[in-house]
Amino acid sequence: QVQLVESGGGLVQPGGSLRLSCAASGTIFSFDVMGWYRQAPGKQRELVAVITGGGSTNYADSVKGRFTISRDNAKSTVYLQMGDLKPDDTAVYYCNLGGFPGRNYWGQGTQVTVSS
């Protein structure tokens, strides 16, 4: 079993920054793919960014150049540094661990609100 706990969400003004953290516990493997997804009201959950155990990353086009995903395998933690935030970034952000059959875990989500 795997548990994921997100933190770092909140209210920020447009153009501001936030850093999200997701701490994983349980049976974690260095090759697990970890990532961030988000879901805005009335919309489907969408990929924000993912990172492999080896550090390869992939980003949604809408966040490229503004968000950076990273991970600390020793701490089983993944981070999402978000910059130049826009109102369209407002959503519940979810941490995910998966990438392999039988492994697909979600955190409880953390709210990010971008508003003046």
Number of C-alpha atoms within 10 A of each C-alpha: 8 14 17 22 17 22 17 15 18 14 14 18 14 17 14 14 16 18 16 21 23 27 18 23 14 10 8 14 11 13 15 20 21 28 28 26 19 22 19 16 9 6 9 9 15 14 18 24 23 26 22 18 15 12 15 11 16 16 18 13 10 11 17 12 11 12 20 19 24 20 22 13 17 7 10 18 18 25 23 23 15 19 17 15 22 17 15 12 20 20 21 18 27 25 30 26 25 16 16 10 6 7 13 14 16 18 19 14 22 21 19 22 20 20 16 9
